[in-house]
Amino acid sequence: QVQLVESGGGLVQAGGSLRLSCAASGRIFFINRMGWYRQAPGKHRELVAQITSGGSTNYADFVKGRFTISADNAKNTVYLQMNSLKPEDTAVYYCNVQRTIRPYDNWGQGTQVTVSS
């Protein structure tokens, strides 16, 4: 199994910034993609951003220009820098790690991000 420990969530005012971190441990080999999803109350979980083992990134349209995903492969850690936060960014943010072998999909426990207006 892959263990994922997230940190960095919290309460921030609109326009503020937060940085999420997710450290992976355990069976961390064959990782090909790390990323962040979020789920707001009453809504489906949605992709926020992903980064491949080669460094390619992918962002949801609603965070482009505001959020930046990065990874430290030596530390098996992925980060999400969130700037210009909006109240609609309020959600539980989940770290996700995808591998090329089972278990393919691995999830963190989630960290709450609340943006006040």
SVG drawing of the C-alpha trace seen along z (x, -y; Angstrom):
<svg xmlns="http://www.w3.org/2000/svg" viewBox="-25 -39 41 44">
<polyline fill="none" stroke="black" stroke-width="0.4" points="0.0,0.0 0.9,-3.6 0.5,-5.9 -0.3,-9.5 -0.1,-12.2 -1.5,-15.6 -1.0,-18.9 -1.5,-22.6 -5.2,-23.1 -7.0,-25.6 -9.1,-28.8 -8.1,-31.7 -9.8,-34.9 -10.7,-35.4 -7.6,-36.5 -5.3,-34.7 -2.9,-31.7 -2.4,-28.3 0.1,-25.6 -0.9,-21.9 1.7,-19.1 1.3,-15.4 4.1,-13.0 4.0,-9.5 5.5,-6.5 5.3,-2.7 5.1,-1.1 6.0,-4.2 7.6,-2.6 6.0,-2.6 4.4,-6.0 3.6,-7.7 1.3,-10.5 0.5,-12.5 -2.2,-15.1 -4.9,-16.8 -8.7,-16.4 -11.3,-18.3 -14.8,-17.6 -17.2,-20.3 -20.4,-19.4 -23.0,-18.0 -20.7,-17.8 -18.7,-15.1 -14.9,-14.8 -13.1,-16.7 -9.6,-17.0 -7.7,-20.1 -4.2,-19.4 -1.8,-16.6 1.9,-16.2 3.5,-13.2 6.8,-11.5 8.3,-13.4 7.1,-16.7 4.2,-17.4 1.3,-19.2 -2.4,-19.4 -4.8,-21.8 -8.6,-22.2 -9.8,-25.3 -11.1,-26.8 -7.6,-26.9 -5.4,-27.9 -3.3,-30.9 -4.0,-30.6 -2.8,-27.2 0.6,-25.6 1.4,-21.9 5.0,-20.8 6.8,-17.7 9.9,-16.8 10.7,-13.3 13.5,-12.8 11.1,-13.4 8.1,-11.7 6.1,-14.8 3.7,-16.7 2.7,-20.3 -0.2,-22.5 0.4,-26.3 -3.0,-28.0 -3.1,-31.7 -6.0,-34.2 -8.3,-31.8 -12.1,-32.2 -14.9,-31.1 -15.9,-28.5 -12.5,-26.9 -13.8,-25.7 -13.7,-21.9 -11.9,-18.9 -8.7,-18.5 -7.4,-14.9 -4.0,-13.8 -4.0,-11.1 -1.1,-8.9 -1.4,-6.7 0.8,-3.7 1.4,-1.4 0.8,1.6 -1.8,2.5 -3.0,0.7 -3.3,-1.7 -5.2,-4.5 -4.2,-5.7 -5.8,-8.4 -5.0,-10.5 -7.4,-11.2 -8.2,-14.7 -7.5,-18.2 -10.1,-20.9 -9.7,-24.2 -12.1,-26.9 -12.1,-30.3 -14.2,-33.0 -15.6,-36.0"/>
</svg>
